[in-house]
Amino acid sequence: MKRNLLLLIVLVFTLFSCGVNPVTGRKQLNFVSESEIFPQSFAAYNKVLNTEKVSKNKAQVKQVKRVGKKIQKAVEKFFVELGYPHMLDNYKWEYSVIESEQLNAWCMPGGKVAFYTGILPVCKNDEGVAVVMAHEIAHAIASHGAERMSQTQVQSAIGAVGSIVMGVYGTKSEYQELVLQAYGVGSQVGMLAYSREHESEADEMGIIFMSLAGYNPKVAPQFWKRMQAKSNGGQTPEFLSTHPHPKTRIDDLNKMMPYAIDAYKTGNAKKYLKYRKK
């Protein structure tokens, strides 16, 4: 009886909770709505800013906000042209810099972005920041964290069939912690939160987003080479430990380069979208 109930719950979750990434066309298991996750995301973001040391370095803060806003505008324009003019209506974009040596950056649901000062020297300049910024924004827009939360719900159902009810996570504080975990906040490196499939998808979307914002996509492979160089001391940096192999990631980015260059030169993603529709 319990086993049948378990199968029924998982089947219902699967049948009625499938979404599609409008950019790549990949099907997703996601039953966490914006109305559920955004308020908790915003509260969790404020919690981080209240507990971490927020940078007062004006140059760094201006740089992150400058790059973030350019990519934000490009992404908003992109979704209008894609036929989803209201997709980002509920986003409340915000950009912060946190004092930490961690190689870390993340974007939570609804456009809440944080860069850690440790990653900025690796970025080097605005274009390097754009690589990371676009990648992290892609994670949020693609609902990768929400997918992880949905997977957590299914896993919880498997572990305790009788006590799981759709959408119940306990207190708001516990929900916020789940949001933080799902988007990699609090781990040594935010991007570690995602699967290799999510990472590859964020790389693909990110290089298009940064190109549309006017940043040369050729710097993306260069950034990841610098990240790879962090392993020269014999220890693979945590930033890279669960990601696609750097060579694979760079090769994949180079395969996307013709579409990214076209988006960079033309200011639109028509060539990329045509490729994605094949």
C-alpha atoms as a printed R data frame, in Angstrom:
    type eleno elety resid chain resno      x      y       z
1   ATOM     1    CA   MET     A     1  0.000  0.000   0.000
2   ATOM     2    CA   LYS     A     2  2.733  2.444   0.988
3   ATOM     3    CA   ARG     A     3  4.755  1.531  -2.087
4   ATOM     4    CA   ASN     A     4  1.757  2.160  -4.342
5   ATOM     5    CA   LEU     A     5  1.175  5.526  -2.701
6   ATOM     6    CA   LEU     A     6  4.805  6.411  -3.226
7   ATOM     7    CA   LEU     A     7  4.616  5.535  -6.914
8   ATOM     8    CA   LEU     A     8  1.421  7.524  -7.269
9   ATOM     9    CA   ILE     A     9  2.978 10.619  -5.668
10  ATOM    10    CA   VAL     A    10  6.080 10.452  -7.847
11  ATOM    11    CA   LEU     A    11  3.940  9.852 -10.953
12  ATOM    12    CA   VAL     A    12  1.723 12.841 -10.167
13  ATOM    13    CA   PHE     A    13  4.776 15.035  -9.545
14  ATOM    14    CA   THR     A    14  6.266 13.935 -12.854
15  ATOM    15    CA   LEU     A    15  3.135 14.261 -14.986
16  ATOM    16    CA   PHE     A    16  1.933 17.590 -13.697
17  ATOM    17    CA   SER     A    17  5.184 19.361 -12.909
18  ATOM    18    CA   CYS     A    18  7.110 19.298 -16.161
19  ATOM    19    CA   GLY     A    19  8.282 22.595 -17.549
20  ATOM    20    CA   VAL     A    20 10.466 23.579 -20.475
21  ATOM    21    CA   ASN     A    21 13.412 25.917 -20.561
22  ATOM    22    CA   PRO     A    22 12.204 28.462 -23.162
23  ATOM    23    CA   VAL     A    23 15.771 29.120 -24.313
24  ATOM    24    CA   THR     A    24 17.221 25.628 -24.772
25  ATOM    25    CA   GLY     A    25 14.008 23.605 -24.954
26  ATOM    26    CA   ARG     A    26 15.146 21.191 -22.235
27  ATOM    27    CA   LYS     A    27 12.326 19.611 -20.246
28  ATOM    28    CA   GLN     A    28 12.426 20.213 -16.505
29  ATOM    29    CA   LEU     A    29 10.873 18.711 -13.395
30  ATOM    30    CA   ASN     A    30  9.778 21.816 -11.527
31  ATOM    31    CA   PHE     A    31  6.815 22.368  -9.253
32  ATOM    32    CA   VAL     A    32  8.145 25.327  -7.267
33  ATOM    33    CA   SER     A    33  6.323 28.441  -8.453
34  ATOM    34    CA   GLU     A    34  7.616 32.013  -8.488
35  ATOM    35    CA   SER     A    35  4.960 32.967  -5.943
36  ATOM    36    CA   GLU     A    36  6.453 30.374  -3.583
37  ATOM    37    CA   ILE     A    37 10.137 30.897  -4.136
38  ATOM    38    CA   PHE     A    38 10.556 34.618  -4.828
39  ATOM    39    CA   PRO     A    39  9.441 35.964  -1.418
40  ATOM    40    CA   GLN     A    40 11.661 33.435   0.348
41  ATOM    41    CA   SER     A    41 14.523 34.206  -2.017
42  ATOM    42    CA   PHE     A    42 14.303 37.925  -1.309
43  ATOM    43    CA   ALA     A    43 14.198 37.289   2.436
44  ATOM    44    CA   ALA     A    44 17.122 34.858   2.221
45  ATOM    45    CA   TYR     A    45 19.149 37.386   0.222
46  ATOM    46    CA   ASN     A    46 18.603 40.040   2.871
47  ATOM    47    CA   LYS     A    47 19.623 37.515   5.502
48  ATOM    48    CA   VAL     A    48 22.920 36.925   3.707
49  ATOM    49    CA   LEU     A    49 23.605 40.652   3.408
50  ATOM    50    CA   ASN     A    50 22.860 41.112   7.097
51  ATOM    51    CA   THR     A    51 25.198 38.337   8.182
52  ATOM    52    CA   GLU     A    52 28.073 38.706   5.704
53  ATOM    53    CA   LYS     A    53 30.458 41.629   5.365
54  ATOM    54    CA   VAL     A    54 29.200 43.712   2.458
55  ATOM    55    CA   SER     A    55 31.986 45.412   0.522
56  ATOM    56    CA   LYS     A    56 32.375 49.183   0.678
57  ATOM    57    CA   ASN     A    57 34.870 49.209  -2.164
58  ATOM    58    CA   LYS     A    58 33.162 51.681  -4.475
59  ATOM    59    CA   ALA     A    59 35.051 50.618  -7.595
60  ATOM    60    CA   GLN     A    60 34.192 46.946  -7.152
61  ATOM    61    CA   VAL     A    61 30.557 47.620  -6.296
62  ATOM    62    CA   LYS     A    62 30.172 49.941  -9.292
63  ATOM    63    CA   GLN     A    63 31.744 47.367 -11.574
64  ATOM    64    CA   VAL     A    64 29.430 44.552 -10.491
65  ATOM    65    CA   LYS     A    65 26.350 46.782 -10.734
66  ATOM    66    CA   ARG     A    66 27.425 48.205 -14.090
67  ATOM    67    CA   VAL     A    67 27.920 44.786 -15.651
68  ATOM    68    CA   GLY     A    68 24.843 43.346 -13.975
69  ATOM    69    CA   LYS     A    69 22.530 46.055 -15.246
70  ATOM    70    CA   LYS     A    70 23.824 45.754 -18.805
71  ATOM    71    CA   ILE     A    71 23.204 42.006 -18.820
72  ATOM    72    CA   GLN     A    72 19.836 42.498 -17.117
73  ATOM    73    CA   LYS     A    73 18.669 44.842 -19.866
74  ATOM    74    CA   ALA     A    74 19.949 42.540 -22.593
75  ATOM    75    CA   VAL     A    75 18.186 39.537 -21.071
76  ATOM    76    CA   GLU     A    76 14.914 41.438 -20.676
77  ATOM    77    CA   LYS     A    77 15.090 42.507 -24.328
78  ATOM    78    CA   PHE     A    78 15.939 38.949 -25.369
79  ATOM    79    CA   PHE     A    79 12.831 37.497 -23.730
80  ATOM    80    CA   VAL     A    80 10.610 40.115 -25.303
81  ATOM    81    CA   GLU     A    81 11.965 39.123 -28.712
82  ATOM    82    CA   LEU     A    82 11.617 35.449 -27.788
83  ATOM    83    CA   GLY     A    83  7.907 35.941 -27.182
84  ATOM    84    CA   TYR     A    84  7.932 35.979 -23.388
85  ATOM    85    CA   PRO     A    85  7.588 39.722 -22.652
86  ATOM    86    CA   HIS     A    86  6.365 39.191 -19.089
87  ATOM    87    CA   MET     A    87  8.675 36.386 -18.024
88  ATOM    88    CA   LEU     A    88 10.861 38.629 -15.862
89  ATOM    89    CA   ASP     A    89  8.151 41.012 -14.619
90  ATOM    90    CA   ASN     A    90  8.452 39.801 -11.030
91  ATOM    91    CA   TYR     A    91 12.233 40.049 -10.887
92  ATOM    92    CA   LYS     A    92 13.610 42.606  -8.438
93  ATOM    93    CA   TRP     A    93 17.205 42.898  -9.571
94  ATOM    94    CA   GLU     A    94 19.849 43.679  -6.982
95  ATOM    95    CA   TYR     A    95 23.656 43.460  -7.072
96  ATOM    96    CA   SER     A    96 25.963 43.216  -4.066
97  ATOM    97    CA   VAL     A    97 29.621 42.498  -3.351
98  ATOM    98    CA   ILE     A    98 30.625 40.471  -0.296
99  ATOM    99    CA   GLU     A    99 34.044 40.662   1.345
100 ATOM   100    CA   SER     A   100 35.446 37.146   1.144
101 ATOM   101    CA   GLU     A   101 38.362 35.289  -0.413
102 ATOM   102    CA   GLN     A   102 35.973 32.657  -1.727
103 ATOM   103    CA   LEU     A   103 35.777 32.110  -5.472
104 ATOM   104    CA   ASN     A   104 32.074 32.639  -5.322
105 ATOM   105    CA   ALA     A   105 29.209 34.301  -7.144
106 ATOM   106    CA   TRP     A   106 25.513 33.479  -7.358
107 ATOM   107    CA   CYS     A   107 22.138 34.726  -8.500
108 ATOM   108    CA   MET     A   108 19.067 33.716  -6.536
109 ATOM   109    CA   PRO     A   109 15.501 33.533  -7.886
110 ATOM   110    CA   GLY     A   110 14.151 36.911  -8.877
111 ATOM   111    CA   GLY     A   111 17.505 38.466  -9.789
112 ATOM   112    CA   LYS     A   112 19.326 38.710  -6.445
113 ATOM   113    CA   VAL     A   113 23.040 38.689  -7.304
114 ATOM   114    CA   ALA     A   114 26.130 38.568  -5.107
115 ATOM   115    CA   PHE     A   115 29.808 38.512  -6.056
116 ATOM   116    CA   TYR     A   116 32.523 37.652  -3.544
117 ATOM   117    CA   THR     A   117 35.642 39.784  -3.724
118 ATOM   118    CA   GLY     A   118 37.790 36.663  -4.120
119 ATOM   119    CA   ILE     A   119 36.563 36.011  -7.634
120 ATOM   120    CA   LEU     A   120 37.066 39.535  -8.958
121 ATOM   121    CA   PRO     A   121 40.846 39.252  -9.518
122 ATOM   122    CA   VAL     A   122 40.199 36.128 -11.599
123 ATOM   123    CA   CYS     A   123 37.601 38.041 -13.603
124 ATOM   124    CA   LYS     A   124 40.185 40.807 -14.186
125 ATOM   125    CA   ASN     A   125 37.840 43.281 -15.894
126 ATOM   126    CA   ASP     A   126 34.235 44.008 -16.876
127 ATOM   127    CA   GLU     A   127 34.236 41.290 -19.521
128 ATOM   128    CA   GLY     A   128 35.433 38.701 -17.028
129 ATOM   129    CA   VAL     A   129 32.764 39.788 -14.581
130 ATOM   130    CA   ALA     A   130 30.255 39.466 -17.433
131 ATOM   131    CA   VAL     A   131 31.208 35.812 -17.952
132 ATOM   132    CA   VAL     A   132 30.387 34.972 -14.336
133 ATOM   133    CA   MET     A   133 27.412 37.336 -14.118
134 ATOM   134    CA   ALA     A   134 25.716 35.969 -17.228
135 ATOM   135    CA   HIS     A   135 26.374 32.394 -16.136
136 ATOM   136    CA   GLU     A   136 24.809 32.969 -12.707
137 ATOM   137    CA   ILE     A   137 21.830 34.879 -14.093
138 ATOM   138    CA   ALA     A   138 21.314 31.993 -16.517
139 ATOM   139    CA   HIS     A   139 21.124 29.577 -13.570
140 ATOM   140    CA   ALA     A   140 18.352 31.656 -11.987
141 ATOM   141    CA   ILE     A   141 16.384 32.237 -15.194
142 ATOM   142    CA   ALA     A   142 16.621 28.547 -16.090
143 ATOM   143    CA   SER     A   143 15.182 27.716 -12.637
144 ATOM   144    CA   HIS     A   144 18.015 25.328 -11.855
145 ATOM   145    CA   GLY     A   145 17.664 25.874  -8.117
146 ATOM   146    CA   ALA     A   146 13.922 25.298  -8.319
147 ATOM   147    CA   GLU     A   147 14.642 22.028 -10.117
148 ATOM   148    CA   ARG     A   148 16.908 20.984  -7.268
149 ATOM   149    CA   MET     A   149 14.210 21.885  -4.765
150 ATOM   150    CA   SER     A   150 11.696 19.841  -6.754
151 ATOM   151    CA   GLN     A   151 14.089 16.908  -6.728
152 ATOM   152    CA   THR     A   152 14.385 17.354  -2.972
153 ATOM   153    CA   GLN     A   153 10.624 17.111  -2.666
154 ATOM   154    CA   VAL     A   154 10.608 13.826  -4.582
155 ATOM   155    CA   GLN     A   155 13.463 12.490  -2.456
156 ATOM   156    CA   SER     A   156 11.581 13.517   0.669
157 ATOM   157    CA   ALA     A   157  8.509 11.732  -0.627
158 ATOM   158    CA   ILE     A   158 10.537  8.580  -1.086
159 ATOM   159    CA   GLY     A   159 11.887  8.892   2.449
160 ATOM   160    CA   ALA     A   160  8.622  9.667   4.182
161 ATOM   161    CA   VAL     A   161  5.579  9.025   2.013
162 ATOM   162    CA   GLY     A   162  3.008  9.575   4.702
163 ATOM   163    CA   SER     A   163  4.271 12.962   5.837
164 ATOM   164    CA   ILE     A   164  4.951 14.735   2.540
165 ATOM   165    CA   VAL     A   165  2.447 17.190   1.205
166 ATOM   166    CA   MET     A   166  3.099 19.227  -1.924
167 ATOM   167    CA   GLY     A   167  4.651 22.604  -1.095
168 ATOM   168    CA   VAL     A   168  5.154 22.003   2.648
169 ATOM   169    CA   TYR     A   169  8.616 22.716   3.989
170 ATOM   170    CA   GLY     A   170  7.931 23.695   7.580
171 ATOM   171    CA   THR     A   171  8.711 27.169   8.838
172 ATOM   172    CA   LYS     A   172  9.612 30.090   6.601
173 ATOM   173    CA   SER     A   173 13.092 30.049   8.085
174 ATOM   174    CA   GLU     A   174 13.557 26.436   7.014
175 ATOM   175    CA   TYR     A   175 12.272 27.259   3.527
176 ATOM   176    CA   GLN     A   176 14.773 30.100   3.255
177 ATOM   177    CA   GLU     A   177 17.569 27.727   4.199
178 ATOM   178    CA   LEU     A   178 16.410 25.375   1.445
179 ATOM   179    CA   VAL     A   179 16.512 28.256  -1.043
180 ATOM   180    CA   LEU     A   180 20.043 29.120   0.062
181 ATOM   181    CA   GLN     A   181 21.174 25.519  -0.301
182 ATOM   182    CA   ALA     A   182 19.491 25.070  -3.671
183 ATOM   183    CA   TYR     A   183 21.296 28.095  -5.101
184 ATOM   184    CA   GLY     A   184 24.641 27.276  -3.535
185 ATOM   185    CA   VAL     A   185 24.729 30.118  -1.007
186 ATOM   186    CA   GLY     A   186 26.788 29.162   1.994
187 ATOM   187    CA   SER     A   187 28.840 26.571   0.160
188 ATOM   188    CA   GLN     A   188 32.450 27.375  -0.563
189 ATOM   189    CA   VAL     A   189 31.464 28.151  -4.132
190 ATOM   190    CA   GLY     A   190 27.943 28.914  -5.270
191 ATOM   191    CA   MET     A   191 28.204 27.247  -8.654
192 ATOM   192    CA   LEU     A   192 28.922 23.893  -6.990
193 ATOM   193    CA   ALA     A   193 25.224 23.595  -6.229
194 ATOM   194    CA   TYR     A   194 24.370 22.554  -9.759
195 ATOM   195    CA   SER     A   195 24.685 19.404 -11.796
196 ATOM   196    CA   ARG     A   196 26.943 19.212 -14.809
197 ATOM   197    CA   GLU     A   197 23.862 19.369 -17.030
198 ATOM   198    CA   HIS     A   198 22.820 22.611 -15.354
199 ATOM   199    CA   GLU     A   199 26.341 23.972 -15.604
200 ATOM   200    CA   SER     A   200 26.531 23.276 -19.325
201 ATOM   201    CA   GLU     A   201 23.131 24.867 -19.873
202 ATOM   202    CA   ALA     A   202 24.136 27.953 -17.881
203 ATOM   203    CA   ASP     A   203 27.364 28.193 -19.899
204 ATOM   204    CA   GLU     A   204 25.402 28.088 -23.149
205 ATOM   205    CA   MET     A   205 22.785 30.624 -22.071
206 ATOM   206    CA   GLY     A   206 25.378 32.768 -20.334
207 ATOM   207    CA   ILE     A   207 27.649 33.221 -23.330
208 ATOM   208    CA   ILE     A   208 24.642 34.330 -25.401
209 ATOM   209    CA   PHE     A   209 23.445 36.697 -22.661
210 ATOM   210    CA   MET     A   210 26.844 38.372 -22.248
211 ATOM   211    CA   SER     A   211 27.198 38.714 -26.028
212 ATOM   212    CA   LEU     A   212 23.816 40.411 -26.309
213 ATOM   213    CA   ALA     A   213 24.945 42.803 -23.577
214 ATOM   214    CA   GLY     A   214 27.918 43.864 -25.709
215 ATOM   215    CA   TYR     A   215 30.676 41.820 -24.059
216 ATOM   216    CA   ASN     A   216 33.079 39.891 -26.267
217 ATOM   217    CA   PRO     A   217 32.291 36.174 -25.807
218 ATOM   218    CA   LYS     A   218 35.863 35.198 -26.663
219 ATOM   219    CA   VAL     A   219 36.831 36.070 -23.085
220 ATOM   220    CA   ALA     A   220 34.664 33.235 -21.692
221 ATOM   221    CA   PRO     A   221 37.095 30.379 -22.484
222 ATOM   222    CA   GLN     A   222 39.934 32.594 -21.243
223 ATOM   223    CA   PHE     A   223 38.188 33.065 -17.896
224 ATOM   224    CA   TRP     A   224 37.782 29.315 -17.441
225 ATOM   225    CA   LYS     A   225 41.438 28.787 -18.308
226 ATOM   226    CA   ARG     A   226 42.302 31.153 -15.471
227 ATOM   227    CA   MET     A   227 40.041 29.183 -13.187
228 ATOM   228    CA   GLN     A   228 41.741 25.984 -14.297
229 ATOM   229    CA   ALA     A   229 45.093 27.560 -13.469
230 ATOM   230    CA   LYS     A   230 43.976 27.654  -9.846
231 ATOM   231    CA   SER     A   231 44.686 23.923  -9.743
232 ATOM   232    CA   ASN     A   232 48.375 24.382 -10.529
233 ATOM   233    CA   GLY     A   233 49.223 23.952  -6.882
234 ATOM   234    CA   GLY     A   234 48.166 20.331  -7.101
235 ATOM   235    CA   GLN     A   235 44.743 20.711  -5.519
236 ATOM   236    CA   THR     A   236 41.657 21.168  -7.635
237 ATOM   237    CA   PRO     A   237 39.822 24.281  -6.424
238 ATOM   238    CA   GLU     A   238 36.378 23.572  -5.040
239 ATOM   239    CA   PHE     A   239 34.973 25.893  -7.680
240 ATOM   240    CA   LEU     A   240 35.841 23.265 -10.296
241 ATOM   241    CA   SER     A   241 35.394 20.035  -8.356
242 ATOM   242    CA   THR     A   242 31.905 19.060  -9.463
243 ATOM   243    CA   HIS     A   243 31.754 21.027 -12.686
244 ATOM   244    CA   PRO     A   244 32.366 19.806 -16.208
245 ATOM   245    CA   HIS     A   245 36.055 19.233 -16.815
246 ATOM   246    CA   PRO     A   246 37.600 22.611 -17.735
247 ATOM   247    CA   LYS     A   247 38.688 21.317 -21.153
248 ATOM   248    CA   THR     A   248 35.168 20.028 -21.853
249 ATOM   249    CA   ARG     A   249 33.670 23.317 -20.724
250 ATOM   250    CA   ILE     A   250 36.051 25.344 -22.889
251 ATOM   251    CA   ASP     A   251 35.457 23.071 -25.898
252 ATOM   252    CA   ASP     A   252 31.688 23.456 -25.473
253 ATOM   253    CA   LEU     A   253 31.977 27.231 -25.215
254 ATOM   254    CA   ASN     A   254 34.059 27.315 -28.383
255 ATOM   255    CA   LYS     A   255 31.380 25.279 -30.169
256 ATOM   256    CA   MET     A   256 28.877 27.965 -29.208
257 ATOM   257    CA   MET     A   257 31.239 30.750 -30.247
258 ATOM   258    CA   PRO     A   258 29.860 31.302 -33.806
259 ATOM   259    CA   TYR     A   259 26.376 31.940 -32.376
260 ATOM   260    CA   ALA     A   260 27.745 34.088 -29.571
261 ATOM   261    CA   ILE     A   261 29.897 36.158 -31.938
262 ATOM   262    CA   ASP     A   262 26.886 36.703 -34.174
263 ATOM   263    CA   ALA     A   263 24.833 37.864 -31.181
264 ATOM   264    CA   TYR     A   264 27.711 40.143 -30.140
265 ATOM   265    CA   LYS     A   265 27.948 41.732 -33.585
266 ATOM   266    CA   THR     A   266 24.238 41.971 -34.421
267 ATOM   267    CA   GLY     A   267 22.726 42.566 -30.980
268 ATOM   268    CA   ASN     A   268 20.209 39.754 -31.499
269 ATOM   269    CA   ALA     A   269 20.173 35.987 -31.007
270 ATOM   270    CA   LYS     A   270 18.390 34.971 -34.212
271 ATOM   271    CA   LYS     A   271 21.203 32.700 -35.393
272 ATOM   272    CA   TYR     A   272 21.403 30.981 -31.984
273 ATOM   273    CA   LEU     A   273 17.627 30.519 -31.728
274 ATOM   274    CA   LYS     A   274 17.538 29.068 -35.247
275 ATOM   275    CA   TYR     A   275 20.225 26.595 -34.170
276 ATOM   276    CA   ARG     A   276 18.213 25.715 -31.044
277 ATOM   277    CA   LYS     A   277 15.052 25.029 -33.052
278 ATOM   278    CA   LYS     A   278 16.731 22.376 -35.194
